[in-house]
Amino acid sequence: MIPRPFVYHAPESLQAAIALLRDHGDQAKLLAGGHSLLPMMKLRFAAPEHLIDLGRIAALRGIELVGNEVRIGAMTSEREILASPLLAEHLPLLVETARQIADPQVRTKGTIGGDIAHGDPGNDHPAVMLALGAHFVLVGPTGERVVQAADFFLGTYVTALEPDEVMTEIRIPKPAAGSGTCYAKLKRKTGDFATAAAAVVLRVEQGRCASVAIGLTNLAPMAMRAEAAEAALSGHPVDGAAIAQAGRLAAEACEPGADLRGDEDYKKAMAGQMVQRALRTALSRCTG
Ligand SMILES: Cc1cc2nc3c(=O)[nH]c(=O)nc-3n(C[C@H](O)[C@H](O)[C@H](O)COP(=O)(O)OP(=O)(O)OC[C@H]3O[C@@H](n4cnc5c(N)ncnc54)[C@H](O)[C@@H]3O)c2cc1C
C-alpha cells in the first residue's frame, strides 16, 4: 500500500519544527529515521496530513559526556551509536543493544529518539533506558521539561510526549564504577524484534548485589522493570540459585501477548531465560 497524501516539511531549526507542530496540531507527525512511521503510514494505521522531517536539524545529533552523564541527540542513528568510541568506553550496554536492533539498513536511518518516542514495547531501547535510569529532554512551545524513563512509557504506542513536543536529547547517567551490564535478546532470526529480551545493570560489592536494574522488552504492553526480581537479588550473593530465582520472578511478572513469536507461556519462559542470561553475563563483566 502507499500512504495517504501529506505535506512534507523540512525545518532547519528546532524552533521551526515546534512552530509547525503548534500550527498543525494532531494533523502533524515528526519524521526521524522513518523505519517505524513510514510502515505505519503505508499500512494506513497512521495518516498524518503534515510530515515534519527532523533530519536537517544538526543540533539534534551527537554524543557527548557531560560530567557523569552521557547525552545523546535524539536524531543520532543506531549506526552512529555503534561507531561511537565514547559509548564503547562509557556505556557499552547501548552499543550491545544497538548491535541487536534490526539490520544494517534500518540501523543506518533509525534513530535512538525515534525508537524511544514510538512507544513500541517491542523496541529495544525503552527497556534499556529503564535499566539505565535515563532521562529524556522534551521541548515544546512553552519550553523544556525533563522526564524520567520510568515516567515516560505509558502504554503501547503511548508515551508522555505531548503532540507539540520534540524529544531533543537522551541523558543517561554512567553506571557506577565496576558495574557489569548486558542486553540479552532472543529473536527468531537476524533483523527480528525480540521474542523476549532483558537489560541488566548490576553492581556487586564483596560478593553481594549492591544494586541491580532489570528492564524487559516485548513482555508487556510497554517496557517494564522486573522489580520483584531486583528486590530478591538486592543485598544477596549473586549465585546460581539467586539468578534462577530472579529469572522465575521476572517470568511471573511479565504479561506478554501471544503472537507469531509464541504464546504467553513460551514468552514468559523465555523472559526467565533472558533475565538469567543477562544476569550471568553482567556478573562476569563486574569489576568491582
Ligand atoms: C525490518 C525492521 C526491523 C526492526 N527491528 C527492530 C528491532 O529489532 N528493535 C528495535 O528496537 N527496533 C526495530 N525496528 C524499528 C526501528 O528501530 C525504527 O527505526 C525505530 O523504531 C523508530 O526510529 P525512527 O528514527 O525510524 O523513527 P520514525 O519511524 O521516524 O518515528 C517513529 C515515531 O516516533 C516519533 N518521533 C521520532 N523522533 C521523534 C522525536 N525526536 N521527538 C518526538 N517524536 C519523535 C515519530 O513521530 C513517530 O511517531 C525495526 C524496523 C524495521 C523496519
The ligand as an ORCA input file, in Angstrom:
! r2SCAN-3c Opt
* xyz 0 1
  C      12.523     -4.524      9.396
  C      12.577     -3.758     10.673
  C      13.080     -4.368     11.805
  C      13.147     -3.669     13.006
  N      13.673     -4.294     14.102
  C      13.807     -3.604     15.261
  C      14.394     -4.207     16.405
  O      14.801     -5.369     16.398
  N      14.484     -3.464     17.542
  C      14.069     -2.156     17.599
  O      14.211     -1.526     18.643
  N      13.517     -1.563     16.526
  C      13.371     -2.247     15.373
  N      12.807     -1.647     14.285
  C      12.316     -0.263     14.428
  C      13.441      0.726     14.103
  O      14.448      0.648     15.094
  C      12.902      2.167     13.993
  O      13.919      2.887     13.374
  C      12.539      2.839     15.309
  O      11.500      2.164     15.982
  C      11.978      4.242     15.075
  O      13.028      5.144     14.857
  P      12.991      6.100     13.606
  O      14.115      7.048     13.759
  O      12.944      5.296     12.371
  O      11.619      6.888     13.876
  P      10.365      7.170     12.945
  O       9.855      5.935     12.329
  O      10.670      8.310     12.022
  O       9.344      7.717     14.060
  C       8.728      6.823     14.968
  C       7.758      7.620     15.856
  O       8.454      8.432     16.779
  C       8.140      9.818     16.583
  N       9.396     10.553     16.745
  C      10.565     10.270     16.098
  N      11.533     11.067     16.539
  C      10.979     11.882     17.472
  C      11.484     12.922     18.289
  N      12.771     13.305     18.255
  N      10.620     13.523     19.143
  C       9.326     13.158     19.214
  N       8.786     12.172     18.460
  C       9.610     11.547     17.601
  C       7.544      9.907     15.183
  O       6.652     10.985     15.046
  C       6.848      8.568     15.075
  O       5.593      8.622     15.718
  C      12.713     -2.311     13.071
  C      12.211     -1.694     11.933
  C      12.135     -2.399     10.736
  C      11.594     -1.702      9.515
*
